[in-house]
Amino acid sequence: MKKKERDRQQPAKAGSAGGAVFTRPAEGEVRLNLAGDWTEGHRPVTADGLRRELATAPTVRFLVFDARQLGAWDSGLLTFLLMVRKICAERQVAVDEAGLPEGVIRLLALATAVPERTGGKKEPEKTSFLERVGDRATGAWRKNLDMAAFIGEATLSCGRLLTGRARFRRADLFTILRDCGSRALPIVSLISFLVGLILAFVGSVQLKMFGAEIYVASLVGIAMVRVMGAIMTGIVMAGRTGAAFAAQLGTMQVNEEIDALATMGFSPFEFLVLPRMLALCLMMPLLCLYADFMGILGGLFVGVFMLDLNVMEYINMTQASVRLKDFWIGLFHSGVFGVLVALAGCLRGMQCGRSASAVGDATTSAVVSGIVSIIVATGIITLMCDVLGL
């Protein structure tokens, strides 16, 4: 028993793993002997030994330190000492830190200079169902008002543009035109070609049953020119350009560049939003025509290589099926989609918060809003065309 007591009181040598040994030099006093290295890579020492020591000796009222054999140390030692302080405070044991290294004493004082504020963390208040519904309705109404104000500002800016009073950099307009136009051609080409190919393949499965494979040209031509080319282009631009608009304007909002423009007397709407809206509205009809061509080309690929149709026969059938009004309806779709995608991207960017995460939220919201608005607008335009007999 005495041998075990001597082993228990024998401190570890410096350079070994950190250790903490408790001794009782006097009645009512506990000495904490710190030895070895308290650095990363060594097994951390817990304060459970102090709890057991104080539990077996309830008369202890004083704790001192002996760090003469302490080796290298880092924040792990500070964490251990803070836990020792907490346990001693619970047991009403006074702590004398004179035996600790000077650097440890200074860091402990710095760590406890500002105590944790009590009551800083508030429990979420429980709200009733009607209150939550009211908050949601109020928030939705506020968002609708913000959207209406944004659309109104866009209309006024377009009016100032037509009268020559809008102020923005022409170089920015040409840069955005290039980003919305030529740089979007590869992805528009791929998506449109594959959509035309899929339409032709799905249609051919049914038309083969009646020996009417030639009508694949009519199916692909009318679908792409009338609506599918515009829809796929709009969705691609919503995910590509609309998200880019929201991210650019959101980053400017975070960096307070938009506030700086307003301070210098420039209208942020005219300087930032108007060129983006104008560029996308000009490029969308051109991209739609290109998408129509690539979709018809995809249908031609299926017709020639899978249905053994003649190239000229396919082209002639497409010309006979597609009417001029179908082109105009498709172009009208694309123009509306361009306005919606530009409005969604710029609106979410201007409404962005002041943090990095808010930029990501604004980008996501811009893509979702753009795609949803495209689908809704397609349904409305299709219904209008049906009523007008187009």
Secondary structure, DSSP 4 states (H G I P E B T S, - for coil): -HHHHHHHH-PPPTTSB-EEEEE-SSTTEEEEEEEEEESTTSPPPPSHHHHHHHHH-TT--EEEEEEEEEEEE-HHHHHHHHHHHHHHHHHT-EEE-TTS-HHHHHHHHHHTSSPPPTT-SPPPPP--HHHHHHHHHHHHHHHHHHHHHHHHHHHHHHHHHHTT-----HHHHHHHHHHHTGGGHHHHHHHHHHHHHHHHHHHHHHHGGGT-GGGHHHHHHHHIIIIIHHHHHHHHHIIIIIHHHHHHHHHHHHTTHHHHHHHTT--HIIIIIHHHHHHHHHHHHHHHHHHHHHHHHHHHHHHHHTS---HHHHHHHHHHH--HHHHHHHHHHHHHHHHHHHHHHHHHHHT--SSHHHHHHHHHHHHHHHHHHHHHHHHHHHHHHHHHT-
